[in-house]
Amino acid sequence: MKNEQAQRRIIAAALFPTKSHSMVPSTYEQLLADKYIEGSLTIYQSVELLEEYYRNTKGSVSRP
């Protein structure tokens, strides 16, 4: 279990880098990363929700 969480943290760090040019993820990006790390979202669900987020905020947030 501990190794799985460590792997999830590494993947989340790569998957949810940051919004715009800031080095701080948006609240929603952090929420998705946290839910993925704790195992309540799969990688596929996380990516789908993140893609939807970027589509819906097109123009106000540039994708990394």
Backbone as ProteinMPNN parsed JSONL, in Angstrom:
{"seq_chain_A": "MKNEQAQRRIIAAALFPTKSHSMVPSTYEQLLADKYIEGSLTIYQSVELLEEYYRNTKGSVSRP", "coords_chain_A": {"N_chain_A": [[0.83, -1.194, 0.0], [1.916, 1.274, 0.802], [3.945, 1.637, -1.107], [2.383, 1.827, -3.397], [1.022, 4.248, -2.957], [3.203, 5.983, -3.033], [4.002, 5.67, -5.684], [1.712, 6.711, -6.895], [1.903, 9.367, -6.078], [4.176, 10.219, -7.455], [3.334, 9.908, -10.117], [1.167, 11.671, -10.09], [2.482, 14.092, -9.68], [3.772, 14.388, -12.104], [1.621, 14.374, -13.835], [-0.097, 16.444, -13.087], [1.154, 19.109, -13.372], [1.262, 22.189, -13.219], [-0.806, 25.147, -13.298], [-1.011, 27.548, -15.924], [1.781, 29.735, -15.916], [2.597, 29.606, -13.428], [4.097, 28.123, -10.537], [2.483, 26.823, -8.864], [-0.131, 24.59, -8.415], [-3.558, 24.847, -9.555], [-6.438, 25.084, -7.423], [-8.312, 23.136, -8.126], [-6.76, 21.388, -9.734], [-5.004, 20.492, -7.756], [-6.823, 19.199, -6.079], [-7.693, 17.088, -7.738], [-5.243, 15.74, -8.029], [-4.765, 15.006, -5.355], [-6.961, 13.306, -4.889], [-6.377, 11.293, -6.69], [-3.926, 10.365, -5.64], [-4.772, 9.365, -3.144], [-6.282, 7.312, -4.043], [-8.964, 7.42, -4.73], [-9.68, 8.205, -7.23], [-9.143, 6.919, -10.484], [-6.313, 6.72, -12.746], [-7.267, 7.18, -15.288], [-9.759, 8.426, -14.85], [-8.852, 10.727, -13.583], [-7.328, 11.981, -15.606], [-9.329, 12.393, -17.517], [-11.063, 14.18, -16.136], [-9.29, 16.289, -15.738], [-8.725, 17.035, -18.383], [-11.286, 17.865, -19.151], [-11.578, 20.034, -17.45], [-9.586, 21.765, -18.468], [-10.654, 22.193, -21.031], [-13.039, 23.531, -20.397], [-12.112, 25.825, -19.188], [-10.815, 27.129, -21.109], [-8.775, 29.568, -22.455], [-8.722, 31.111, -20.096], [-6.989, 29.638, -18.618], [-3.932, 28.314, -19.43], [-2.834, 25.344, -20.846], [-0.29, 23.256, -19.538]], "CA_chain_A": [[0.0, 0.0, 0.0], [2.783, 2.442, 0.89], [4.595, 1.781, -2.406], [1.368, 2.268, -4.346], [0.814, 5.678, -2.73], [4.401, 6.68, -3.51], [3.893, 5.679, -7.14], [0.64, 7.644, -7.243], [2.422, 10.728, -5.876], [5.093, 10.506, -8.565], [2.516, 10.074, -11.313], [0.386, 12.901, -9.931], [3.388, 15.23, -9.864], [4.005, 14.524, -13.54], [0.347, 14.562, -14.516], [-0.712, 17.708, -12.694], [2.281, 19.989, -13.058], [0.823, 23.486, -12.716], [-1.592, 25.926, -14.248], [-0.367, 28.727, -16.486], [3.232, 29.735, -15.727], [2.813, 29.552, -11.99], [4.598, 26.845, -10.045], [1.503, 26.347, -7.897], [-1.308, 24.076, -9.112], [-4.841, 25.431, -9.172], [-7.127, 24.331, -6.373], [-8.926, 21.957, -8.742], [-5.681, 20.476, -10.095], [-4.53, 19.881, -6.512], [-7.872, 18.289, -5.635], [-7.6, 15.879, -8.564], [-4.012, 15.034, -7.662], [-4.972, 14.403, -4.029], [-7.9, 12.187, -5.022], [-5.642, 10.222, -7.358], [-2.951, 9.831, -4.683], [-5.452, 8.555, -2.123], [-6.876, 6.144, -4.699], [-10.401, 7.54, -4.98], [-9.828, 8.361, -8.676], [-8.151, 6.189, -11.283], [-5.542, 7.591, -13.625], [-8.136, 7.532, -16.412], [-10.724, 9.417, -14.364], [-8.105, 11.956, -13.315], [-6.993, 12.606, -16.886], [-10.58, 12.852, -18.115], [-11.509, 15.373, -15.423], [-8.329, 17.36, -15.996], [-8.977, 17.48, -19.758], [-12.549, 18.608, -19.13], [-11.264, 21.298, -16.775], [-8.871, 22.627, -19.411], [-11.593, 22.58, -22.093], [-14.016, 24.485, -19.86], [-11.463, 27.069, -18.782], [-10.024, 27.542, -22.272], [-8.595, 31.013, -22.518], [-8.324, 31.662, -18.801], [-5.896, 28.807, -18.111], [-3.235, 27.659, -20.53], [-2.393, 24.005, -20.482], [1.17, 23.101, -19.524]], "C_chain_A": [[0.875, 1.257, 0.0], [3.478, 2.698, -0.447], [3.617, 2.283, -3.458], [1.109, 3.766, -4.192], [2.008, 6.485, -3.217], [4.38, 6.761, -5.032], [2.836, 6.671, -7.595], [1.101, 9.093, -7.091], [3.332, 11.134, -7.033], [4.309, 10.759, -9.851], [1.722, 11.376, -11.241], [1.262, 14.127, -10.15], [3.669, 15.47, -11.344], [2.735, 14.896, -14.281], [-0.259, 15.93, -14.269], [0.373, 18.733, -12.371], [1.847, 21.322, -12.457], [-0.073, 24.156, -13.736], [-0.756, 27.108, -14.712], [1.148, 28.624, -16.331], [3.595, 29.667, -14.251], [3.345, 28.169, -11.6], [3.657, 26.24, -9.009], [0.277, 25.84, -8.653], [-2.576, 24.809, -8.664], [-5.463, 24.553, -8.087], [-7.716, 23.047, -6.936], [-7.874, 20.928, -9.15], [-5.151, 19.756, -8.855], [-5.531, 18.875, -5.976], [-7.818, 16.984, -6.424], [-6.364, 15.064, -8.21], [-4.176, 14.327, -6.322], [-5.889, 13.187, -4.114], [-7.24, 11.002, -5.727], [-4.665, 9.56, -6.384], [-3.617, 8.94, -3.641], [-6.177, 7.351, -2.714], [-8.36, 6.249, -4.964], [-10.709, 7.868, -6.438], [-8.777, 7.497, -9.354], [-7.384, 7.187, -12.127], [-6.421, 8.066, -14.778], [-9.172, 8.578, -16.011], [-10.04, 10.764, -14.144], [-7.807, 12.708, -14.608], [-8.255, 13.158, -17.548], [-11.078, 14.146, -17.451], [-10.579, 16.558, -15.662], [-8.524, 17.915, -17.407], [-10.256, 18.311, -19.833], [-12.342, 19.983, -18.503], [-10.582, 22.261, -17.735], [-9.778, 23.076, -20.557], [-12.539, 23.67, -21.612], [-13.402, 25.81, -19.45], [-10.585, 27.61, -19.898], [-9.97, 29.067, -22.344], [-8.156, 31.597, -21.187], [-7.177, 30.875, -18.176], [-5.228, 28.157, -19.308], [-2.67, 26.34, -20.042], [-0.886, 23.91, -20.54], [1.638, 22.214, -20.654]], "O_chain_A": [[0.592, 2.204, -0.733], [3.59, 3.846, -0.877], [3.988, 3.082, -4.318], [0.989, 4.478, -5.19], [1.83, 7.574, -3.764], [4.703, 7.802, -5.605], [3.038, 7.394, -8.571], [0.727, 9.95, -7.892], [3.259, 12.26, -7.526], [4.589, 11.709, -10.581], [1.622, 12.098, -12.233], [0.814, 15.104, -10.751], [3.788, 16.613, -11.785], [2.776, 15.653, -15.251], [-0.873, 16.508, -15.165], [0.495, 19.173, -11.228], [2.059, 21.545, -11.265], [-0.093, 23.771, -14.905], [0.1, 27.605, -13.98], [1.734, 27.57, -16.577], [4.771, 29.672, -13.887], [3.065, 27.175, -12.269], [4.0, 25.256, -8.353], [-0.299, 26.579, -9.451], [-2.654, 25.321, -7.547], [-5.045, 23.414, -7.878], [-7.633, 21.992, -6.307], [-8.066, 19.73, -8.94], [-4.881, 18.556, -8.896], [-5.146, 17.819, -5.474], [-7.888, 15.9, -5.844], [-6.431, 13.84, -8.102], [-3.77, 13.175, -6.174], [-5.627, 12.16, -3.488], [-7.512, 9.847, -5.4], [-4.589, 8.333, -6.315], [-3.09, 7.882, -3.296], [-6.634, 6.474, -1.982], [-8.975, 5.268, -5.383], [-11.868, 7.819, -6.849], [-7.658, 7.36, -8.859], [-7.756, 8.357, -12.215], [-6.33, 9.22, -15.198], [-9.427, 9.517, -16.765], [-10.592, 11.812, -14.481], [-8.008, 13.919, -14.694], [-8.244, 14.269, -18.079], [-11.467, 15.091, -18.138], [-11.032, 17.696, -15.776], [-8.493, 19.13, -17.605], [-10.294, 19.342, -20.504], [-12.882, 20.978, -18.986], [-10.95, 23.434, -17.812], [-9.682, 24.218, -21.008], [-12.81, 24.625, -22.339], [-14.104, 26.818, -19.372], [-9.714, 28.448, -19.663], [-10.995, 29.748, -22.298], [-7.305, 32.486, -21.153], [-6.473, 31.385, -17.304], [-5.897, 27.514, -20.117], [-2.101, 26.251, -18.954], [-0.262, 24.418, -21.472], [2.838, 21.974, -20.794]]}, "name": "protein", "num_of_chains": 1, "seq": "MKNEQAQRRIIAAALFPTKSHSMVPSTYEQLLADKYIEGSLTIYQSVELLEEYYRNTKGSVSRP"}
